[in-house]
Amino acid sequence: MSDLLSTSLYREVRDPAFFRVLAGKNAPTYVDVLDALDRECGEQPDGLDRSDAIEIIAEVLARHPEFQPEEDEPAAEGEQAPVSLPPREAARRVLDHLARCRWLEEPPRKDWKRRLYFDAHGSTLIAALRQIAHPEAAVFTDKLTAVCAALANEPELIERPLQTVDVCLSNTRQGLGELRTMQKSVQRLTRRQLEEDTLKGNLALVFEDYAEQIAHGAYAELIRARLPARLPEAVRRISDRLQDDSSVIAEMQTELLRREPTLSAETARARVRQRLDDLAHLLELVQPMADEIDRRTADFTRRSLSRFRYLQDVTGERRGEIRNFFQTVNGMLSGKRLSSAWEVPALPALRLPETRMPAGLDSLYAPPTRRTTAEQAALDDEVSDAERDEGLRGMARALRDSLSVRRANEFVKRIPGEKGARISSADLPVASEADLTELIALLLHAESNEASYKIESTRAKTREHAGDISLDALPGARVEHFDLIKK
């Protein structure tokens, strides 16, 4: 049975203080110092001169005025604390501390020169920290697509089953790693979007960073891969073509025994089964991870739109002051609940300079006047014949007085003449002012598709000027001359 990770790890680093450098209050300073020393040592394979290392550390300390001495590093008697020491002396103390924590090595030399070497494990860890701090853009290659294609390649699967499974396992793990990187990239961009304070930064994040890294890159490749349609078939072939075929299992077992002769037949068969199970399990993880990327991508789009609208509302000459006011209020009321007893704190004064009301107080909203509810008189359930007749007469009057196209057609129908007859406006049967409503309905619906007539205006026909038009006198009105033509 292999050792625990912690056992093997601390056997290599030999001192827990190796990691304590990255976890204390001075961790930011030490990270920058180690980064600078690692870069310089990488350019000087024969070691870094101690005086040069002190110069490098002094430059880094100048950019970290918050640096404080370690509590387990008391100054020697009569010696000042590192924060009040000259820069080179403070840098020397930091250098000695990193050497004690085994980040730096200073092996003895025959020429008595003091040369520093960066620890190999430290270089590995610093490289990992650089990758975390400066992550590469998310990519989605054809690893998972290649797995689906390899499992669908029947001749290759028959000829080299174990080699195909090993390649598919490697590609699947790399593909899952790419999906995890995509998830982290979208999460990182979402966090940056929520921290963005300007419209320019908001739009740049969407149309530059997100579009280049995700939307037009990795996410577009993920969509083009069509994994939801291909993965179920790949998993099915693992079960039907490999796991349930004893001859294929035996061939894979033979190949594994050829590679590792020390294995027993039972162990080799178990390892073959384990590889097939691992491949099927990893392929089944792909679709949930792809769905999670879809969810995070949609969440980024929604939050970006909300952030854009918010920044539109809070950016401007006076909007910044309003935003600061409400941020102050949010900070003062943070952690309080409406259900619990608390008092409203004294809020800062909100000043609105140069406030004007161009329309006076009348421009302010006036709430509607509330009226007391009066008792409603009950209606009789039974309707008398007289009330029914009066309702019918009122309905008839309303229909008669309505200016509908039906009323206009009825008026034209009463005018003598067959289809195509032309009647002058002066000859219309308007005998009194009461008949003017008929004329209004006639003119109102002249362009209607349901009208049984059309009207030709003399001015539109002869292009006369407004001062030269002729008017026809009718009882109670004068109208511009026109001709009515029955359809």
Order of alpha helices (4+ residues) and beta strands (2+ residues): alpha-alpha-alpha-beta-alpha-alpha-beta-beta-alpha-alpha-alpha-alpha-alpha-alpha-alpha-alpha-alpha-alpha-alpha-alpha-beta-alpha-beta-alpha-beta-beta-beta
